[in-house]
Structure formats: structure tokens, C-alpha cells
Amino acid sequence: MSPVGRAEGMARLRRVIARIEAESGPASERVVRRLPLVHAFDSALGGGLADDALHEIAPAKPQDGAAAMGFALALAAGFLNRRPASALFIGEGFAAEEWGALYGPGLVAHGLSLSRLVFVRAPDAALAFWAIEEALKCGAPAVVVGEIWSLKGYSLAASRRLLLAARKGKVPALLILASAYGQAERLSSAAETRFEIAAAPSARIPAAAGFDIPGPFACGARLIKSRLARAGPFVDADSPSKDGRSSKRPTDSPSEDGRPSGRPAVRDQRSRLQTHDVDRVIRLQWRSQDMTFKDMTFRDIGVDDQAISLPLAAASGDRSRAAARPRR
């Protein structure tokens, strides 16, 4: 392309971005509410994942697609637990054919209520991106989860449209880049965060008879990207006041004895961020009963020695082995 053509292309792209930003409204009105993960990530995220941003999730290897979906489902359950609305799952048709459909009882075990889930299947990636953008802009869902296989049309401009749509609707977007395995560090997008997810063995649940059964979902996660563009004041999602703002005072400066002094802190959200090692893998275990992740990275116990106790409900047709034996 000639220099004149490149200049015209850049000018056209700037006009498109300016129009999108104008439609999204002023950034100064943004109030950030965050979903905590674990301390190892929260310290680099300013407290957790923003509920009005685009968050990308990529599998580490081709066989880690299910783990990436499990991580996204856990995040969706966390966001869904904070709002009375429903969650919207939008998937490209080929991604569903490649990885299979979601399993209802598994979703329930993950902490998701089936009555609050809406599923949309798009024939191609372009229509999936359009549906995700429109759902985000309307502001109705509690969270929008997208699963995309074809990344040909996923550019910096396309990702920025999704980010600004999430800003406008104040809805979090969780985008699973199903075919981006091994490419998490090379992607260029406007997403606020990007995670690379790998499968990990879960704890075991002792069975009444026979082999033990798999326990809670577990995965290895790397925070590849954390970009807090135009970040606003931090608000604790667990303590909203009547006007929707935090009832706590995260801006208070502590006094010498560690208590709040009442003086407004001059540090903004970025000053609380800590240096994060993108090569560090955090082993997570999802606890659906309290909607939280548990950091299993520094456990001294081997995976084979971990045992948890969870109540198991027997189906109406199940019988014990003793009852199944014929009487003589």
C-alpha cells in the first residue's frame, strides 16, 4: 500500500473510532465495580474484573478449550450473582460443533441457574460479534459470554467496539477466543484483560462405591494483559449504597495506627496496581457454593492426596448394591 493509501486508511480508522467514542458517552461518568478473583490477580487488576469492560479468555493449548469455557462460566456465575438479570451466551456455530454443547447439570453444578441463561447460536463470527455488541449496548444482561472460533474479523477496531459497547451498557463481556491457543501473548486488541487458561486436575470426591469422582473445576490461569484505560474510582461491589455507589471509603488515607484518618487519598486506581509476572501460572479451584476462586498454587498437598466432602444426591432410580442383589 502506498503512503497516501496508508494515511487515508489511518484517517478513516480515526473517524470510525471517534464516532464510536462519541456514541459511548463521556468516560468521566464511569464508576468501576469489580468482581474479585484471587489476591494474585486482584493486586494487578485494581481489585478484580470490571463489570463494564471486555475480558478475553484464550486456551493455552488445543486441548484446553473446555478449561477456558469453565473459567468463563465461573466468571459468569460471579457476575450473575451480583445482578438480578440473566446471562446471555452467544456462540459461533462452528465453535459449538468443535467443542460440543454445554451440559445442563454441569452448569448447575458450576453455580449457574438454568432459568437465568439465554443461549444464542450465530451461523458465523461476524453475526456473533454483532449480537454481542448489541446485547452489551442494551444493558439488559447481567453478563454476555461470547465464544468465537474464527478470528479473521477480530481486529483492534472490532474489539474496541465491544469494549465501548460494554462501557455504554455497563455490562461485562467475556470473550472466549476458542482457536487462539498459544497466541494469547501475540494478540492485539482493546480488551481490558486477557487470560490464558490451561486444564488442571481437580480434587477428588470419595465415592460411596467404586472409583472416586472428579471434584470442583480447577484450571491454571495466566494474566497476560491488564490495561485499565480511562479507569474511574474503585467501588467495592459487595457494599453498594442507595445511589449505587460504595458505602465504604476506599479513598480514605490511613493514619499512623492503621485506622482511616478521614483525609482523602490522592492515589488513584492505577497507583494501587502491583507489578505482575505474566509468566506466572496461578492454579485456581472454583467454589460454586460461595462463588469464589481459591488459589491452590502454594498448597503442599499433592493433587492425588486432596479429598473433599460434598453431599451427593442419589437419583430416584439408584439403589445400593446390597438392595440390588436378588434375595434367596
C-alpha positions in Angstrom: 0.0 0.0 0.0 1.3 3.5 -0.9 2.0 6.1 1.8 -1.1 8.0 0.6 -3.3 4.9 1.0 -2.0 4.2 4.5 -2.6 7.8 5.5 -6.2 7.6 4.2 -6.7 4.3 6.0 -5.5 5.7 9.3 -7.7 8.8 8.9 -10.7 6.6 8.2 -10.0 4.4 11.2 -9.6 7.5 13.4 -13.0 8.8 12.2 -14.6 5.4 13.0 -13.1 5.3 16.5 -14.2 8.9 17.2 -17.7 8.1 16.1 -17.8 5.0 18.4 -16.4 7.0 21.3 -19.0 9.8 20.8 -21.8 7.2 20.9 -20.4 5.7 24.1 -20.8 8.8 26.2 -18.3 10.7 28.3 -15.7 8.5 30.1 -15.7 10.7 33.2 -19.1 9.3 34.3 -17.7 5.7 34.6 -17.9 4.2 38.0 -16.0 0.9 38.2 -17.4 -2.1 40.1 -15.2 -5.1 40.2 -15.5 -8.8 40.7 -12.7 -10.1 42.9 -10.8 -13.2 41.8 -7.8 -14.1 43.9 -5.2 -11.9 45.5 -2.5 -12.8 43.0 -4.7 -11.3 40.2 -6.6 -8.7 42.1 -3.4 -6.8 43.0 -2.8 -6.3 39.3 -6.4 -5.6 38.4 -7.2 -2.9 40.9 -9.4 -5.2 42.9 -10.9 -7.5 40.3 -12.6 -7.6 36.9 -14.6 -4.5 35.9 -18.2 -5.1 35.2 -18.2 -2.8 32.2 -15.3 -4.0 30.2 -14.2 -6.6 27.6 -12.3 -9.6 29.1 -10.6 -12.1 26.7 -10.0 -15.8 27.6 -7.8 -18.0 25.4 -6.9 -21.6 25.8 -3.2 -22.4 26.3 -3.3 -25.5 24.0 -5.9 -27.0 21.7 -7.0 -29.5 24.5 -7.6 -26.6 26.9 -10.8 -25.3 25.3 -13.1 -26.9 27.9 -11.0 -25.3 30.7 -11.3 -21.9 29.1 -15.0 -22.3 28.9 -15.1 -23.5 32.5 -13.2 -20.4 33.6 -15.6 -18.2 31.7 -18.6 -19.9 33.2 -17.2 -19.3 36.7 -16.7 -15.6 36.0 -20.3 -15.5 34.5 -21.6 -17.1 37.7 -19.9 -14.5 39.8 -21.3 -11.6 37.7 -24.7 -13.2 37.6 -24.7 -13.5 41.4 -24.4 -9.7 41.6 -27.3 -8.7 39.4 -30.9 -10.0 39.0 -30.8 -10.1 35.2 -30.0 -13.1 33.0 -26.7 -14.2 31.4 -26.5 -14.3 27.6 -24.3 -16.9 25.9 -23.6 -16.1 22.2 -21.6 -18.7 20.3 -20.3 -19.1 16.8 -21.8 -22.2 15.3 -18.5 -23.8 14.3 -17.2 -23.4 17.9 -20.2 -25.4 19.2 -19.6 -28.1 16.6 -15.9 -28.3 17.5 -16.2 -28.3 21.3 -19.8 -29.5 21.8 -22.8 -28.1 23.6 -22.9 -27.1 27.3 -24.3 -29.7 29.7 -27.2 -28.6 31.8 -26.4 -30.5 35.1 -22.8 -29.3 34.8 -23.9 -25.7 34.5 -26.0 -26.1 37.7 -23.0 -27.7 39.5 -20.9 -24.7 38.3 -23.3 -22.4 40.2 -25.5 -21.2 37.2 -29.2 -21.3 37.3 -30.7 -22.6 34.1 -33.7 -20.3 34.3 -31.4 -17.3 34.0 -29.4 -18.4 31.0 -30.2 -17.4 27.4 -28.3 -19.2 24.5 -27.8 -17.7 21.1 -26.1 -19.6 18.2 -24.8 -17.5 15.4 -24.0 -19.0 11.9 -20.7 -17.2 11.7 -18.3 -15.0 13.7 -19.4 -11.7 12.1 -23.0 -12.2 13.3 -21.8 -13.4 16.6 -19.8 -10.2 17.1 -22.8 -8.1 16.0 -25.1 -9.9 18.5 -22.5 -9.5 21.3 -22.2 -5.8 20.6 -26.0 -5.2 20.5 -26.5 -7.2 23.7 -23.8 -5.2 25.5 -25.2 -1.8 24.4 -28.7 -2.5 25.5 -27.5 -3.0 29.1 -30.1 -5.7 29.9 -28.0 -8.8 30.6 -26.0 -9.4 33.8 -23.1 -10.7 31.6 -22.5 -11.5 28.0 -20.4 -14.6 27.2 -19.1 -15.0 23.6 -17.4 -18.0 22.1 -15.7 -17.3 18.8 -13.7 -19.7 16.6 -12.9 -17.7 13.5 -10.8 -14.7 14.5 -10.3 -13.3 11.0 -12.6 -10.4 11.6 -11.4 -9.8 15.2 -9.3 -6.7 14.9 -8.3 -3.8 17.1 -11.3 -1.8 15.8 -13.7 -4.7 16.3 -12.5 -5.3 19.9 -12.8 -1.6 20.6 -16.4 -1.6 19.5 -17.1 -4.4 22.0 -15.2 -2.5 24.8 -17.2 0.7 24.2 -20.5 -1.2 24.0 -19.7 -2.8 27.4 -18.9 0.7 28.7 -22.2 2.1 27.4 -24.4 -0.7 28.7 -22.4 -1.2 31.9 -22.3 -5.0 31.2 -19.2 -7.2 31.4 -18.2 -9.1 28.2 -16.4 -12.4 28.5 -15.0 -13.3 25.1 -13.6 -16.9 24.6 -11.2 -16.9 21.7 -11.5 -20.7 21.1 -9.0 -21.0 18.3 -6.3 -18.6 19.8 -4.5 -21.4 21.7 -0.8 -20.4 22.0 -1.5 -16.9 20.7 -2.5 -15.1 23.9 0.7 -13.1 24.1 0.6 -12.1 20.4 -2.9 -10.8 20.1 -3.5 -7.1 19.7 -6.9 -5.9 20.9 -8.6 -3.2 23.0 -9.7 -5.7 25.7 -9.0 -4.6 29.3 -7.8 -8.0 30.4 -6.7 -11.3 28.8 -6.3 -14.6 30.5 -4.6 -17.8 29.2 -6.2 -20.9 30.6 -4.9 -24.4 30.9 -6.6 -27.6 32.2 -5.6 -28.8 35.6 -6.6 -31.9 37.7 -9.3 -31.3 40.1 -9.6 -32.5 43.7 -11.4 -35.9 44.1 -14.6 -36.7 45.9 -14.7 -40.1 47.6 -17.5 -42.2 46.1 -19.8 -44.5 48.1 -18.5 -47.3 46.0 -16.0 -47.8 43.2 -13.7 -45.1 41.9 -13.6 -41.5 43.2 -15.4 -38.9 41.2 -14.0 -35.5 40.0 -14.3 -32.6 42.3 -14.7 -28.9 41.7 -13.5 -27.3 38.5 -9.8 -26.4 38.5 -7.5 -24.7 36.0 -4.2 -23.0 35.6 -4.5 -19.3 34.7 -2.1 -16.7 33.5 -3.0 -13.0 33.4 -1.5 -11.9 30.1 -2.9 -8.4 29.9 -4.3 -5.9 32.3 -5.0 -2.5 30.8 -7.1 0.0 32.8 -7.7 2.6 30.2 -9.7 5.6 31.5 -10.1 4.0 34.8 -12.6 5.5 37.2 -12.9 5.4 41.0 -12.8 1.9 42.6 -16.1 0.8 44.1 -16.5 -2.4 46.2 -19.2 -4.4 44.6 -20.1 -6.0 47.9 -21.1 -2.8 49.6 -23.3 -0.6 47.4 -25.2 2.3 48.9 -28.7 3.6 47.9 -27.3 5.6 44.9 -25.3 2.6 43.6 -22.0 3.9 44.9 -19.9 2.2 47.5 -20.8 2.7 51.1 -17.2 2.1 52.1 -14.5 4.8 51.8 -11.7 3.3 49.7 -10.2 6.7 49.2 -9.5 7.3 52.9 -5.8 7.7 53.8 -4.8 5.5 56.8 -3.3 7.2 59.8 -0.2 6.0 61.6 -2.1 3.5 63.6 -3.7 2.0 60.5 -7.1 3.5 61.0 -8.9 5.7 58.5 -7.9 9.3 59.1 -10.7 10.9 57.1 -8.3 12.5 54.7 -9.0 11.8 51.0 -6.2 9.8 49.4 -4.5 11.3 46.4 -3.7 7.9 44.9 -5.9 6.8 42.0 -6.7 3.3 40.9 -3.5 2.8 38.9 -1.3 3.6 41.9 -2.7 0.5 43.7 -1.6 -1.8 40.9 1.4 -4.0 41.5 3.9 -5.5 39.0 2.5 -8.7 37.7 4.6 -11.6 36.2 2.8 -12.7 33.0 4.7 -16.0 33.1 3.3 -16.9 36.5 0.6 -19.6 36.4 -2.0 -19.5 39.2 -3.8 -22.7 39.9 -7.4 -22.0 40.6 -10.2 -24.0 42.1 -13.8 -22.8 41.7 -16.0 -23.0 44.7 -19.6 -22.7 43.4 -21.1 -22.8 46.8 -19.7 -19.4 47.7 -19.0 -18.1 44.2 -15.3 -17.6 44.7 -12.0 -18.9 43.4 -9.4 -20.5 45.7 -5.7 -20.1 44.9 -4.2 -23.6 45.1 -0.8 -22.6 43.8 1.1 -22.9 47.1 -0.6 -26.0 48.5 1.9 -28.5 49.8 -0.5 -31.4 49.4 -0.4 -33.3 46.1 -3.4 -33.4 43.9 -3.8 -37.1 44.5 -4.0 -36.5 48.2 -6.6 -33.8 48.1 -10.0 -35.1 49.2 -13.1 -33.0 49.7 -16.5 -34.0 51.1 -19.6 -32.8 49.2 -23.2 -34.0 49.7 -24.3 -36.3 46.8 -27.9 -36.7 45.8 -29.0 -40.0 44.5 -31.3 -40.3 41.6 -34.7 -41.8 42.2 -33.8 -45.0 40.3 -30.5 -45.5 42.2 -30.2 -48.4 44.6 -27.4 -49.7 46.7 -25.5 -52.8 45.7 -27.0 -54.7 48.7 -30.5 -53.8 47.6 -29.8 -54.8 44.1 -28.7 -58.3 45.0 -31.5 -60.9 44.5 -32.9 -62.4 47.6 -32.6 -66.2 48.1 
